[in-house]
Every structure is written in C-alpha cells, then in structure tokens.
Amino acid sequence: MDEKTKSNEVLYSPSQWCKRMDPGIVVNKHIEIVQLISEQIKKSRYCRLTNIRYGSGDQQLLDVYEDGLTSPGYTFVYIHGGYWQELNKDISAYCVEPLVNAGIRVVIPGYDLAPKVTLFDIVEEIHQLLSYLKNSLKYKNIWLGGHSAGAHLAASMIHPEVNENIGVKGFILISGIFDLKPLLETSINKPLKNTCLELSPLNNLYGLDFTHKTTQNCIKILVAYGESDSPAFHFQSKQFAKFLEKLGLDVTEKRINGVDHFDIVENLSNIDYSLTKTIINFIIN
C-alpha cells in the first residue's frame, strides 16, 4: 500500500476522526444509539407502514412515518449510510419524530448491499424507490436526503429528467461522498468490485445545465458536514457545493459545529439540534 493509499484509507475512515471516544468503539456505539432510537420510533404512533416492497431486491423495503391526524404536505426520504455495505433501514429512523411533528412525512428505505450487489445495482434501486413513491404511493413534494454513502445515493438522483419526472423538490446531503476516485485503492472499495468513476455525482453531472430548466430552478440543495468530519469529507462537501452552484442550482453549504461523522445524524432525534431545525426550515419554507 503506497503512501497516498494509506492516507486515503485514514481520511475515509470516519471513526479515526472522532474526538468523543476511542476509534475502536465509535461505530458500535453509533449503531447502539441509532438502534435504540429507531426501535422506540417503530413502536410509536408515527409508524404507519412497514416493510413495503418497492422492488425485487431482498432489502428493497421501506417504512413510512407520519402523524396520521393530518395530511403531510411534504415527504422526506432518508437514505442510510454504511459505505454501501453496512447498516439498514431498521436502525435508521432516528430523524423521524421532530420532522413528523413539523408536518413532514418521513420514508426510510432499505437497499441491497455490496458485495451481494454492485453499486450500479444500488443506484438503480434508488431510481426504483423514487418511481414507487410517485407512481404507487402517489407522494408529491418529495425531498431526498441521506448520510455518508446515503448522501452519495441521494446526490446520484440529481438530474433534470429524474427531478422533473419524479417531482423531487430538493436534496439534503449530510457528510457525503461525491467523488469516488479516492476510494478506489482503499479497502472500502474491495466489496464494491472496482466501482466505476461514472457513479461519482461529481463526474456524472458534468455537462448538464439546470439554468434553463424552469421546473428545476426551484430545486434546493443542502450540503452539510460535521466540524469533526475528516478533511476529506470537508473537501468533498465544499467541492460538490461549489460544483452544484456552477450548474445553476440553489445550494446551501453548512458546517455543523461540535459534531463528527456519527453524531451529526445521531442528534437528528433532537428538535433543538441545529441541523434538525435547518432541515425542517429547508423543507417547509
């Protein structure tokens, strides 16, 4: 392993940058926290539909959370992270309560993981998810978001045709990966089977022009990252935000102080957390 590869291995290992606890326990602690919150939410009155199949893949299932007393005017779809090979929807409902209480329906989808499927397959599953939400569930005013690898999958849906046909109003990208090239020689890429660079949103958006798409001018994109995310995640978020602005999109870049790659989303269960407030205001205003 050369020095550049060693550097990327560390830069793209979020646990190595956590200041709150030992790197060896941070991932397990993260899973423990989000699982506990999600289990409570799944038992609450907010859980309306569970394990709704949107495709033929084993993990192509989704859960829907809403108040049930009022008709939500907005739908937020939250895609979990885990480097396209870990985690699942059942421990990813931690953002639900504050958003539902603000009048936002929340959809938590699962998707098949590498190495069982390729990254091409996973991206296609998210296309299928959006089509199902529009055509089968008849949801409108959809906002698509995700964390880490989930942010990559959400960003992969930024395209004039996709957004116009499905009606996605905006994107919320949290500590995402938008350029896959630095991962190619790292251990992260091994289960992904030499991921192709065309699956990088930073690459596949080149040449697209949103400025003349009347229906696209209203699309808003939030790019957020944690103060204690690694420099690589800082760079990727800043680079992608600037790139999107050049395409003519309405972009807000936001650094969330006092958090790392893990508690930046763990804290979404808290209505008083700055990113929770930002997401709610971003969607309903």
Buried (B, 14 or more C-beta within 10 A) or exposed (E): EEEEEEBBBEBBBBBEBBEEEEEEEBBEBBBEBBBEBBEBBBEEEBBBEBEBEBBEBEBBBBBBBBBEEEEBEBBBBBBBBBBBBBBBBBBBBBBBBBBBEBBBBBBBBBBBBBEEBBBBBBBBBBBBBBBBBBEEBEBEBBBBBBBBBBBBBBBBBBBBEBBBEBBBBBBBBBBBBBBBEBBBBBEBBEBBEEBBEEBBBBBBBEEBEBEEBEEBEEBBBBBBBBEBBBEBBBBBBBBBBEBBBEBBBBBBBBBBEEBBBBBBBBBBBBEEBBBBBBBBEBBBE
